[in-house]
Amino acid sequence: MHPNAVLDACADLVREALAFAHPADAVAARFFRAHRGLGPRERATLTDTLYAVLRRKLQYEHFAPSGSGPRERRLAILGFGGPRDFLFSALTPQEKEWVQRCEAVAPADLLDRHRHNLPEWLAQPLHAQLGEQFWPLADSLLGQAPLDLRVNQLGAKRSEVQQELQAAAIVAAPTPHSPWGLRVQGKPALNRVDAFTRGAVEVQDEGSQLLALLLDARRGEMVTDFCAGAGGKTLAIGAGMRNTGRLYAFDTSAHRLEALKPRLGRSGLSNVHPVAIGHERDERIKRLAGKMDRVLVDAPCSGTGTLRRHPDLKWRQNQAAVDGLAAIQLAVLQSAARLLKPGGRLVYATCSLLTQENEDIAAAFSAAQPGFMALPVAAELARLKVGGADTLCAGEEGRFLRLWPHRHGTDGFFAAVWERQG
């Protein structure tokens, strides 16, 4: 495909995504369906360009007025995801000179907002929360997330799967904390790999794997994944239960649960029961009150811990949306807690970086529910033989799981754990 045509397509995709009417991955998928002549290389270039623009939107918008031509073309040039010589063959002499001037600007000469590329509603609380660690976090959020796999415990061993991937020219190393994880180099086409198609591995961030591990679901128990989504943690929990007991996957989106079905088929699990519910007080939940041994609440959240994967989230949300989510999170957690029997374990988790969605919700729940005893996560992870458990936790005595992209290489995750008293 001619370089000019590729750059024009990049600009068109950027224009559609910056309307922020839909998630960026959905916009890209729709764009590719409408332009079926694009090959794999062109689609990769367009995707990388779009995500670079979303990650560095404030910086690129700062540079853009000094250039010429349509705004989306200037943004696409700055974020272009293909080879530099390929890009330059599509540029005018004036555009080449402009790009070189932009690239010569030292980061230290930029305003803070043009360096961290975060909206003020997010930058301010993170800066207050992290202090000098704010900048390492901000820098990490401008990069790409690693590709982690979870090895299916039912019929596979991590070392053997690692060797199998190596034979397929895929380099993978054990994750530093999860006993189930492999971190893959590059972006291989996993859907063509036998280990993936037969269900020996699933794509799952190491942090997400640790949430499933922390639930500590055991053989023969009654367990609920209260906000299951597409079921990544559900599958990990079911494998940990060795395909015994009964595992409910609740979600208010039947569409998301549909996405679980092919993954469930590959996994070999028969103890998982997906259930679409209307809301957190659904009658089907009430019928199970007091019967669960374990409940995981991976609550709806801002998703700020996943900005390396979904950089559009920081532009599609605002403080009012976070305020609304906090109210939902507490309501969902309190409803899910009713499912537990005495001695049962409750895990509240988010993929948010914000205290408002994490520690504040845990404190509000503990204050309202004296019958639930908080458990220190660091001690629980150590008991589960997770290496470096103390380094993964925050709060007094390691009260909470707190994973950060710049510290742990995972998505940003939070978790708190309680046990229901008799």
C-alpha positions as CSV (number, residue, x, y, z in Angstrom):
1,M,0.0,0.0,0.0
2,H,1.4,3.4,-0.9
3,P,2.7,5.5,2.0
4,N,0.4,8.4,1.3
5,A,-2.6,6.0,1.4
6,V,-1.5,4.5,4.7
7,L,-1.0,7.9,6.3
8,D,-4.4,9.1,5.0
9,A,-6.0,6.0,6.6
10,C,-4.2,6.7,9.9
11,A,-5.6,10.2,9.9
12,D,-9.1,8.9,9.2
13,L,-8.9,6.4,12.0
14,V,-7.6,9.1,14.4
15,R,-10.4,11.4,13.4
16,E,-13.0,8.7,14.2
17,A,-11.5,7.7,17.5
18,L,-11.1,11.3,18.8
19,A,-14.8,11.7,18.7
20,F,-14.8,9.4,21.8
21,A,-18.2,8.1,21.0
22,H,-17.0,4.5,21.4
23,P,-14.0,2.7,22.9
24,A,-10.9,2.9,20.7
25,D,-10.7,-0.8,20.1
26,A,-14.3,-0.9,18.9
27,V,-13.6,2.1,16.6
28,A,-10.6,0.4,15.1
29,A,-12.5,-2.9,14.6
30,R,-15.3,-1.1,12.8
31,F,-12.8,0.8,10.7
32,F,-11.0,-2.4,9.6
33,R,-14.4,-4.0,8.7
34,A,-15.1,-1.0,6.5
35,H,-11.6,-1.2,4.9
36,R,-11.1,-4.8,4.2
37,G,-8.3,-4.1,1.7
38,L,-5.9,-3.3,4.6
39,G,-3.4,-6.0,5.2
40,P,-2.0,-7.2,8.6
41,R,1.0,-4.8,8.3
42,E,-1.2,-1.8,7.5
43,R,-3.7,-2.7,10.3
44,A,-0.8,-2.9,12.8
45,T,0.5,0.5,11.7
46,L,-2.9,2.1,12.0
47,T,-3.5,0.6,15.4
48,D,0.0,1.6,16.7
49,T,-0.5,5.1,15.4
50,L,-3.9,5.5,17.0
51,Y,-2.8,4.3,20.4
52,A,0.3,6.5,20.3
53,V,-1.9,9.6,19.6
54,L,-4.2,8.6,22.5
55,R,-1.3,8.1,24.9
56,R,0.4,11.4,24.0
57,K,-2.6,13.4,23.1
58,L,-1.8,16.6,25.0
59,Q,1.8,16.6,23.8
60,Y,0.8,16.1,20.2
61,E,-1.9,18.7,20.3
62,H,0.6,21.1,21.7
63,F,2.9,20.5,18.7
64,A,0.1,20.3,16.1
65,P,-0.7,24.0,15.6
66,S,2.9,24.7,14.4
67,G,2.4,22.3,11.5
68,S,0.2,22.6,8.4
69,G,-2.6,20.5,6.9
70,P,-5.6,18.8,8.6
71,R,-5.3,18.4,12.4
72,E,-5.8,14.6,12.3
73,R,-3.0,14.3,9.7
74,R,-0.6,16.2,11.9
75,L,-1.5,14.0,14.9
76,A,-1.1,10.9,12.8
77,I,2.3,12.0,11.6
78,L,3.5,12.6,15.2
79,G,2.3,9.2,16.4
80,F,3.0,7.2,13.2
81,G,3.5,3.6,14.1
82,G,5.4,2.4,11.0
83,P,9.0,2.7,9.9
84,R,10.4,6.3,9.8
85,D,11.6,6.1,6.2
86,F,8.1,4.9,5.1
87,L,6.5,7.9,6.9
88,F,9.0,10.4,5.4
89,S,8.2,9.1,1.9
90,A,4.7,10.4,2.4
91,L,5.6,13.8,3.7
92,T,6.2,17.1,2.1
93,P,9.5,18.9,2.7
94,Q,7.7,21.3,5.1
95,E,6.2,18.4,7.0
96,K,9.6,16.7,7.4
97,E,11.1,19.9,8.7
98,W,8.2,20.3,11.2
99,V,8.5,16.7,12.5
100,Q,12.2,17.2,13.1
101,R,11.6,20.4,15.0
102,C,9.0,18.6,17.2
103,E,11.4,15.7,17.9
104,A,14.1,18.1,18.9
105,V,12.1,19.5,21.8
106,A,13.5,18.2,25.1
107,P,10.9,16.8,27.5
108,A,12.3,19.1,30.2
109,D,11.2,22.1,28.1
110,L,7.6,21.0,28.1
111,L,4.9,21.9,30.5
112,D,4.0,19.1,33.0
113,R,0.7,18.4,31.3
114,H,2.5,17.9,28.0
115,R,4.9,15.5,29.6
116,H,2.5,13.3,31.6
117,N,-0.4,13.5,29.1
118,L,-3.0,12.9,31.8
119,P,-6.2,15.0,32.2
120,E,-6.2,17.1,35.3
121,W,-9.0,15.1,37.0
122,L,-6.6,12.2,37.1
123,A,-3.2,13.8,37.3
124,Q,-4.0,15.8,40.5
125,P,-5.1,12.9,42.7
126,L,-2.3,10.6,41.5
127,H,0.3,13.3,42.2
128,A,-1.1,13.9,45.7
129,Q,-1.2,10.1,46.3
130,L,2.3,9.2,44.9
131,G,4.5,12.3,45.4
132,E,7.8,11.8,43.7
133,Q,6.6,8.4,42.3
134,F,4.1,10.2,40.1
135,W,6.5,10.7,37.3
136,P,7.7,7.1,37.0
137,L,4.0,6.1,36.9
138,A,3.2,8.7,34.3
139,D,6.1,7.6,32.1
140,S,5.1,3.9,32.4
141,L,1.5,4.7,31.3
142,L,2.9,6.1,28.0
143,G,4.3,2.7,27.2
144,Q,2.8,-0.6,26.1
145,A,1.6,-3.3,28.5
146,P,3.3,-6.7,28.4
147,L,1.6,-9.8,27.1
148,D,1.0,-12.3,30.0
149,L,-0.4,-15.8,29.7
150,R,-2.0,-17.9,32.4
151,V,-1.2,-21.6,32.1
152,N,-4.3,-23.8,32.6
153,Q,-3.7,-25.8,35.8
154,L,-6.1,-28.5,34.7
155,G,-4.0,-30.1,32.1
156,A,-0.8,-28.2,31.6
157,K,2.5,-27.3,33.5
158,R,4.1,-24.0,33.1
159,S,7.6,-25.3,32.3
160,E,6.2,-27.6,29.6
161,V,4.1,-24.9,28.0
162,Q,7.1,-22.6,28.1
163,Q,9.1,-25.2,26.1
164,E,6.2,-25.7,23.7
165,L,6.0,-21.9,23.0
166,Q,9.8,-21.8,22.5
167,A,9.5,-24.5,19.9
168,A,7.0,-22.3,18.1
169,A,9.5,-19.4,18.2
170,I,7.7,-17.6,21.0
171,V,10.0,-16.4,23.8
172,A,8.3,-16.5,27.2
173,A,9.6,-16.3,30.8
174,P,7.8,-17.2,34.1
175,T,6.1,-14.2,35.7
176,P,7.8,-13.0,38.8
177,H,4.9,-13.5,41.2
178,S,2.1,-15.6,39.7
179,P,2.8,-19.3,39.8
180,W,0.6,-19.7,36.7
181,G,2.0,-16.9,34.5
182,L,4.3,-16.6,31.5
183,R,5.3,-13.2,30.1
184,V,5.7,-13.2,26.3
185,Q,8.1,-11.1,24.2
186,G,6.6,-9.3,21.3
187,K,3.1,-9.7,19.8
188,P,2.9,-13.3,18.4
189,A,-0.3,-14.5,16.7
190,L,-1.4,-16.7,19.6
191,N,-4.6,-17.8,18.0
192,R,-2.5,-19.9,15.6
193,V,-0.6,-21.6,18.4
194,D,-1.7,-25.1,19.5
195,A,-1.2,-24.3,23.2
196,F,-3.8,-21.5,22.9
197,T,-6.3,-23.3,20.7
198,R,-6.5,-26.3,23.0
199,G,-6.9,-24.2,26.1
200,A,-3.5,-24.8,27.7
201,V,-3.0,-21.0,28.0
202,E,-5.2,-17.9,28.2
203,V,-4.2,-14.3,27.9
204,Q,-4.4,-12.7,31.4
205,D,-2.3,-10.0,33.1
206,E,-0.2,-11.3,36.0
207,G,-2.1,-8.9,38.3
208,S,-5.4,-10.4,37.4
209,Q,-4.0,-13.8,38.0
210,L,-3.0,-12.8,41.5
211,L,-6.6,-11.6,42.2
212,A,-7.9,-15.1,41.4
213,L,-5.1,-16.7,43.5
214,L,-6.0,-14.4,46.5
215,L,-9.6,-15.7,46.5
216,D,-8.1,-19.1,47.4
217,A,-11.1,-21.1,46.1
218,R,-10.8,-24.8,46.9
219,R,-12.2,-28.1,45.7
220,G,-15.9,-28.7,46.2
221,E,-16.7,-25.1,47.3
222,M,-19.5,-22.8,46.3
223,V,-18.0,-19.7,44.7
224,T,-19.2,-16.6,42.9
225,D,-17.3,-14.3,40.5
226,F,-19.8,-11.4,41.0
227,C,-18.7,-9.1,38.1
228,A,-17.3,-11.8,35.8
229,G,-17.2,-9.9,32.5
230,A,-15.5,-12.0,29.8
231,G,-14.4,-14.4,32.5
232,G,-10.6,-14.3,32.7
233,K,-10.6,-14.6,36.5
234,T,-13.5,-17.0,36.4
235,L,-11.5,-19.5,34.4
236,A,-8.5,-19.1,36.7
237,I,-10.7,-19.7,39.7
238,G,-12.4,-22.7,38.2
239,A,-9.0,-24.3,37.4
240,G,-7.9,-23.6,40.9
241,M,-11.0,-25.5,42.2
242,R,-9.8,-28.4,40.0
243,N,-13.1,-28.4,38.1
244,T,-15.1,-29.3,41.2
245,G,-17.8,-27.5,43.3
246,R,-19.9,-24.9,41.7
247,L,-18.7,-21.5,40.3
248,Y,-21.2,-18.8,39.4
249,A,-20.2,-16.2,36.9
250,F,-22.5,-13.2,37.4
251,D,-22.6,-10.1,35.2
252,T,-25.2,-7.5,34.1
253,S,-24.0,-7.8,30.5
254,A,-25.2,-10.9,28.7
255,H,-22.9,-9.8,25.8
256,R,-19.8,-10.0,28.0
257,L,-20.8,-13.5,29.2
258,E,-21.3,-14.6,25.7
259,A,-17.6,-13.9,25.1
260,L,-16.8,-16.3,28.0
261,K,-18.4,-19.3,26.2
262,P,-15.6,-20.0,23.6
263,R,-13.0,-19.6,26.3
264,L,-14.9,-21.8,28.6
265,G,-15.1,-24.5,25.9
266,R,-11.3,-24.4,25.4
267,S,-10.7,-24.5,29.2
268,G,-12.2,-28.0,29.8
269,L,-14.1,-26.6,32.8
270,S,-17.6,-27.9,33.6
271,N,-18.1,-26.3,37.0
272,V,-18.7,-22.8,35.7
273,H,-22.3,-21.5,35.5
274,P,-22.6,-18.1,33.7
275,V,-25.7,-16.1,34.8
276,A,-26.8,-12.7,33.4
277,I,-28.4,-10.6,36.1
278,G,-30.4,-7.4,36.0
279,H,-28.6,-5.6,38.9
280,E,-26.9,-6.3,42.1
281,R,-30.2,-7.0,43.9
282,D,-31.4,-9.5,41.4
283,E,-33.7,-12.3,42.7
284,R,-31.3,-15.0,41.5
285,I,-28.7,-13.5,43.9
286,K,-31.1,-13.4,46.8
287,R,-31.8,-17.1,46.5
288,L,-28.1,-17.8,47.0
289,A,-27.7,-15.6,50.1
290,G,-25.6,-17.2,52.8
291,K,-24.5,-20.2,50.7
292,M,-21.2,-19.1,49.2
293,D,-17.7,-20.1,50.5
294,R,-15.9,-17.4,48.4
295,V,-17.0,-14.3,46.5
296,L,-14.9,-12.1,44.2
297,V,-16.2,-8.6,43.4
298,D,-14.1,-7.3,40.6
299,A,-16.1,-4.1,40.6
300,P,-16.9,-1.8,37.7
301,C,-14.3,1.0,37.8
302,S,-12.6,3.7,35.9
303,G,-10.0,1.3,34.5
304,T,-7.2,3.7,35.1
305,G,-4.9,0.8,35.9
306,T,-5.2,-0.3,32.3
307,L,-4.3,2.9,30.5
308,R,-1.3,1.3,28.7
309,R,-3.9,-1.0,27.0
310,H,-6.8,1.4,26.9
311,P,-5.4,5.0,26.8
312,D,-8.7,6.4,25.5
313,L,-10.2,5.8,29.0
314,K,-8.5,8.9,30.4
315,W,-10.2,11.1,27.8
316,R,-13.6,9.4,27.9
317,Q,-14.1,9.8,31.6
318,N,-14.1,12.6,34.2
319,Q,-14.4,13.2,37.9
320,A,-18.2,13.0,37.8
321,A,-18.0,9.5,36.3
322,V,-15.6,8.4,39.0
323,D,-17.9,9.8,41.7
324,G,-20.8,7.8,40.3
325,L,-18.7,4.7,40.1
326,A,-17.8,4.9,43.8
327,A,-21.4,4.8,44.8
328,I,-22.0,1.8,42.5
329,Q,-18.9,0.0,43.9
330,L,-20.0,0.2,47.5
331,A,-23.5,-0.9,46.6
332,V,-22.2,-3.9,44.6
333,L,-19.8,-4.9,47.4
334,Q,-22.5,-4.8,50.0
335,S,-24.9,-6.9,47.9
336,A,-22.3,-9.5,47.1
337,A,-21.3,-9.8,50.8
338,R,-24.8,-11.2,51.5
339,L,-23.9,-14.3,49.5
340,L,-21.3,-15.5,52.0
341,K,-21.8,-18.1,54.7
342,P,-20.0,-17.6,58.1
343,G,-16.3,-18.2,57.6
344,G,-16.6,-17.3,53.9
345,R,-14.0,-15.1,52.1
346,L,-14.8,-11.8,50.3
347,V,-12.4,-10.1,47.9
348,Y,-13.0,-6.6,46.6
349,A,-10.9,-5.7,43.6
350,T,-10.6,-3.0,40.9
351,C,-8.2,-2.1,38.1
352,S,-8.2,1.5,39.2
353,L,-5.3,3.5,40.5
354,L,-7.5,5.9,42.5
355,T,-7.8,5.8,46.3
356,Q,-11.5,7.0,45.9
357,E,-12.3,3.6,44.2
358,N,-10.1,1.5,46.4
359,E,-9.1,2.2,50.0
360,D,-12.0,4.6,50.5
361,I,-14.5,1.9,49.4
362,A,-12.8,-0.7,51.6
363,A,-13.0,1.6,54.6
364,A,-16.6,2.4,54.0
365,F,-17.5,-1.3,53.8
366,S,-15.6,-2.2,56.9
367,A,-17.4,0.7,58.8
368,A,-20.8,-0.5,57.6
369,Q,-20.2,-4.2,58.0
370,P,-18.7,-5.0,61.4
371,G,-19.4,-8.7,60.9
372,F,-16.6,-8.9,58.3
373,M,-13.0,-9.1,59.6
374,A,-10.4,-7.6,57.3
375,L,-7.5,-9.9,56.5
376,P,-4.0,-8.6,55.7
377,V,-3.3,-9.4,52.0
378,A,0.5,-9.6,52.5
379,A,0.1,-12.5,55.0
380,E,-2.4,-14.2,52.7
381,L,-0.2,-14.0,49.7
382,A,2.8,-15.3,51.7
383,R,0.7,-18.2,52.9
384,L,-0.1,-18.9,49.2
385,K,3.6,-18.9,48.6
386,V,3.6,-15.8,46.3
387,G,7.2,-14.5,46.1
388,G,7.8,-11.0,47.3
389,A,4.3,-10.7,48.9
390,D,5.3,-7.6,50.9
391,T,6.4,-5.7,47.9
392,L,2.9,-6.1,46.3
393,C,1.0,-4.7,49.2
394,A,0.3,-1.3,50.9
395,G,-1.3,-0.1,54.1
396,E,-0.7,-1.1,57.7
397,E,0.6,-4.6,57.9
398,G,0.2,-5.1,54.1
399,R,-3.6,-4.6,54.4
400,F,-4.2,-4.2,50.6
401,L,-2.9,-5.6,47.3
402,R,-1.6,-2.5,45.4
403,L,0.0,-3.3,42.0
404,W,1.5,-0.5,39.9
405,P,2.6,-0.6,36.3
406,H,5.9,1.3,37.1
407,R,6.7,-0.9,40.1
408,H,5.5,-4.3,39.2
409,G,5.1,-4.4,35.4
410,T,1.5,-5.4,35.7
411,D,-1.7,-3.4,35.2
412,G,-2.7,-1.3,38.1
413,F,-4.8,-3.4,40.6
414,F,-6.2,-3.1,44.1
415,A,-7.7,-5.8,46.3
416,A,-9.0,-6.0,49.9
417,V,-10.0,-9.2,51.7
418,W,-12.5,-9.9,54.5
419,E,-13.8,-13.0,56.3
420,R,-17.4,-13.2,57.4
421,Q,-17.7,-13.9,61.1
422,G,-20.1,-16.5,62.5
